Amino acid sequence: MNIYKASDYEDMGRIAAKIIAAEVVLKPDCVLGLATGSSPVSTYEHLIKWYEEGYLDFSKVKTVNLDEYVGLSEDNDQSYHYFMDTCLFSRINIDKNNTYIPDGVCKDAEAECDDYEKKIENLGGIDIQVLGIGQNGHIGFNEPGKSFVKRTHVVELTKSTIEANKRFFEDVSMVPTSAITMGIGTIMKARKIIMLVNGEGKADILARAFKGDITPEVPASILQLHPDVTIVADEAALSRMNEI
Ligand code: GLP
């Protein structure tokens, strides 16, 4: 596990974007696994800037996203489709046909999950997967539980996730209660993982994930078994890493 200490949120984004940019330069048709939430926004802003300045070309890049809320269509401004479009895709020269996000309004969710796994396999797997971490240790929407779920699946969101994510919605009653997420096995198969973590509020869960026991009660703890994980975090988020 590599740890980069960022001086602040902006710096965290710059460091993570450099790692992603290196991949895009070295492998122009790479498969990027992308995440939503507030953690990756500055990373995307740096990638957009370097694209605008002519340093990056996304025309052959493919992307797969971690998750999507069940029940939210692409044009719903709280959907992860909408987030990716406004925060990244519409601002770089990526071919939208090369971007994949689970369909939250599909008719058959089980079939959608199977298709999503196959899509990732057919793309040749994920080169770099970007991750945030939920307050409860979730990655993607793999919530704490009794076992690790391997493949892309439908998940009921926990109360704490609904509470944490209500900040993006008008009212807590509008937060979807389920989602489609890549599984733990899907994420673990990515060749490289970058986890972005900032703020004191994440210090405890970050330490439990990387210094505590490997347990499905802290889904991110499985990353201790991944051979190529890079944590990019600010000082506040790293503050408890030596305490456990
Ligand atoms: C959501 C997403 C996760 C993300 C997490 C943390 O629940 N499904 O992929 O990592 O929130 O979000 P934030 O980066 O806003 O703290």
Residues whose N, C-alpha, C, O or C-beta is under 5 A from the ligand:
A	BS01	GLP	A35 T36 G37 S38 S39 L131 G132 I133 G134 G140 F141
